[in-house]
Each structure stands twice: as C-alpha cells, then as structure tokens.
C-alpha cells in the first residue's frame, strides 16, 4: 500500500470555539463509522479506526468508552506526536452476544484542547453460522511472498443453505471454496484465502463477504487482517535536524537498505526547505544526503521525505527542524 503526499501542518489556536474544537479532532480520523454487516458467531469481528495527528501540538487520548458491553475498545497509543499515526481498536464479543447491535464508542481527548469524537459501529451477530478460526489473520508477510489461511464455515439450520459466492473490495484476495458436509440440519464449507505475491505494502484491515442463497440475510462478513512488510528499511526512521538560525544549512544522511539490489527512482519532499539529490545505481544500500536550508520564518518545520524504488515500493521518513531568529552580531 502506498502512502504519498504531504499533509499541511496546522496550528490549533487557543480561541477556537467549542464546535470547531470538536471538528479539529474529527478531522484526524479517516472515518468515524463502520458497519460489520452480518457476522458469524465466534467471528473475531474487529475494526481499527485510523487517526493521524497532523497538528504541531501533541494529542493525548484520555479515555475510550463503549455504550455496549458487546464491544471493547482501546487506543493503540494514548499520545500522538506530530505525524504519528494511531488506531482506536474495537472488537465485538460474538461468543456471548447475538442479534442487531448499534454501538457508540466515545473517544475523549484532553490535550492540547478538550474534545470528544463519537465512533459508530453496527453489526448483526448471527447464531446459526460459525467460523473457525474467527478471522483470516495473515500476520506479517514480506513483500513478494504468498500467504494462505484456511477457514471452516459451519451452519446449523435449513438443509438447502448454500454459499454461492465470495466477494471483497480488495482485489488482491484469492479464494477457493469447497463443500465438506451436508446433512439434514448441518452444512460445512472450507474456505482457503490466499494473499498473492503482488499484494502492496501496508496494513490489511479488510473483509470477505460470503454470499448465500438466503434472500433475507444473504451476506456474512469474514474479517481479514495482516500486514505486507516493505522490503526497504530507512534509518533513521525520523531525521532530527536540530535548531538552526535563519539562513543556516545542515546536511544529514539517510541509509536505505533492502535484501536485494534496487534503484531509487524518486526522492520527494514538498517542503522547499529540503534539498534532495538524484541517486543513481542499483545496490542493496544507498546513502542519501538530505540538505536542509532554514530560509523561512522561525518555527517548527516537519517534512515527509518519500523514497520510491524501481519495484514500486515507497518508504518514507519524517524530518523535523526548528528555525530560530538569527543572532545579532
């Protein structure tokens, strides 16, 4: 999965109104609602609401609470610094609860300013369908490798119940479906889910939809999780350029590595304070000099440096500096 582009740094001013104070917090989330649809009993129905702190100030999550005992929620980290990414992890208890669920998860933020964000979850937990295990969990998969997992689907009820299709919005999932058992009140399928070697780098937080012949509730969701690990490592992951007076320059180095030789085809940072060279040659290790010129008004500067290789993989590094007024002689 590619993550490109550059987000503007935004300073939250102290005089924001209550309404706009809520809005700045909501803007950190890529979405604030999610519908699991029909989920099977025993399914590990999880969803992670993604958020990114695109502000200068640190953001602190004071608490995360759910209005239903059927859902547990927690932050991946309570404090997010500039450009830090986090998650609000939500899990349904599908073993002890069934039926239609409409859940509100409230995220309380106390720094830099008090704010409240409400996240919405919906689900219909079925008692007649069970997955074993409860989700497809690929774990960490090196880019270019194949991963597979087998899921058993058990149904208790009508003998003519059938799975007629398996769908997903993720084009990289490959699925093989086999019927193992059919009796008077029980049906069993085996589902083989494959992640091919061309799956893009990034986190997988998706789902499969099992389409059945039941016209009333014809789709059942199966969560799919994992992460395709980049073949590149960038060191240091955060480049600290220090405190510079206006007009000063500094150059520091990034080390970009991979297990196989590669070429860097593009270096990009949209902040004009950064001067990046053209890197040539194909090798396992590249030394990239990053030049920073403090040619703007005093303050904190944060830039995202994107590194694209000839195999289409993009890695990034966050560079930070502080510019101060030039000392008078």
VENNOR-V789302 format. One record per backbone hydrogen bond with DSSP energy under -1.0 kcal/mol. NH is the residue of the N-H (numbers start at 0). CO is the residue of the C=O. E is the energy in kcal/mol with one decimal. If there is no record, write none. Layout:
BEGIN
NH|CO|E ; NH|CO|E
END
This chain:
BEGIN
9|53|-1.5 ; 15|12|-1.3 ; 20|16|-2.2 ; 21|17|-1.6 ; 22|18|-1.8 ; 23|19|-2.3 ; 25|21|-2.0 ; 26|22|-2.0 ; 27|24|-1.2 ; 28|25|-1.6 ; 29|49|-1.9 ; 33|119|-2.1 ; 35|121|-3.0 ; 38|123|-2.5 ; 40|128|-2.9 ; 42|39|-1.8 ; 43|133|-1.3 ; 44|42|-1.9 ; 45|43|-1.0 ; 46|89|-2.5 ; 48|87|-2.3 ; 50|85|-2.3 ; 51|27|-2.0 ; 52|83|-2.4 ; 53|51|-1.1 ; 55|9|-1.4 ; 58|79|-2.7 ; 59|110|-2.5 ; 60|77|-3.4 ; 61|107|-2.0 ; 62|107|-1.4 ; 64|105|-2.3 ; 66|103|-1.7 ; 70|67|-1.7 ; 71|90|-2.3 ; 73|88|-1.7 ; 75|86|-2.8 ; 79|58|-3.0 ; 82|52|-3.3 ; 83|80|-2.5 ; 85|50|-2.9 ; 87|48|-2.1 ; 88|73|-2.9 ; 89|46|-2.7 ; 90|71|-2.6 ; 91|44|-2.8 ; 92|69|-3.0 ; 93|91|-1.2 ; 98|124|-3.0 ; 100|122|-3.6 ; 102|120|-3.1 ; 104|118|-3.2 ; 105|64|-3.2 ; 106|116|-3.2 ; 107|62|-2.7 ; 108|114|-3.0 ; 109|59|-1.6 ; 110|59|-1.1 ; 114|108|-2.3 ; 116|106|-2.4 ; 118|104|-3.3 ; 119|31|-2.4 ; 120|102|-2.6 ; 121|33|-1.7 ; 122|100|-2.1 ; 123|36|-2.6 ; 124|98|-2.6 ; 125|38|-3.1 ; 129|153|-2.7 ; 131|151|-2.0 ; 135|222|-2.8 ; 137|224|-2.8 ; 140|226|-3.1 ; 142|228|-2.1 ; 144|141|-2.1 ; 146|194|-2.0 ; 148|192|-2.1 ; 150|190|-3.0 ; 151|131|-2.8 ; 152|188|-2.6 ; 153|129|-2.8 ; 154|186|-2.7 ; 155|127|-2.2 ; 156|184|-1.7 ; 160|157|-1.3 ; 163|210|-2.8 ; 164|210|-1.6 ; 166|208|-2.5 ; 172|169|-1.4 ; 173|193|-2.4 ; 175|191|-2.3 ; 177|189|-2.5 ; 179|187|-2.4 ; 180|187|-1.8 ; 182|185|-3.0 ; 186|154|-2.2 ; 187|180|-2.4 ; 188|152|-2.5 ; 189|177|-3.1 ; 190|150|-3.4 ; 191|175|-3.0 ; 192|148|-3.0 ; 193|173|-3.4 ; 194|146|-3.5 ; 195|171|-1.1 ; 198|195|-1.3 ; 201|227|-2.2 ; 203|225|-3.2 ; 205|223|-2.7 ; 207|221|-2.8 ; 208|166|-3.3 ; 209|219|-3.4 ; 210|164|-2.8 ; 211|217|-4.1 ; 212|161|-1.9 ; 219|209|-1.8 ; 220|37|-3.7 ; 221|207|-2.7 ; 223|205|-2.5 ; 224|135|-3.1 ; 225|203|-1.6 ; 226|138|-2.5 ; 227|201|-2.7 ; 228|140|-3.1 ; 232|256|-1.9 ; 234|254|-2.5 ; 238|317|-2.4 ; 240|319|-2.9 ; 243|321|-2.8 ; 245|323|-1.5 ; 246|293|-3.8 ; 247|244|-2.3 ; 249|291|-2.0 ; 251|289|-2.3 ; 253|287|-2.8 ; 254|234|-3.0 ; 255|285|-2.6 ; 256|232|-2.4 ; 257|283|-1.5 ; 261|282|-1.9 ; 264|307|-1.9 ; 265|307|-1.6 ; 267|305|-2.2 ; 273|270|-1.7 ; 274|290|-3.1 ; 282|261|-2.0 ; 285|255|-2.6 ; 287|253|-3.2 ; 289|251|-3.8 ; 290|274|-2.1 ; 291|249|-3.1 ; 292|272|-2.4 ; 293|247|-2.8 ; 294|292|-2.1 ; 298|322|-2.0 ; 300|320|-3.3 ; 302|318|-2.9 ; 304|316|-3.2 ; 305|267|-3.0 ; 306|314|-3.3 ; 307|265|-2.6 ; 308|312|-2.3 ; 309|262|-1.6 ; 311|308|-1.7 ; 314|306|-2.7 ; 316|304|-1.8 ; 317|236|-1.4 ; 318|302|-3.1 ; 319|238|-2.5 ; 320|300|-2.2 ; 321|241|-2.3 ; 322|298|-3.0 ; 323|243|-2.8
END
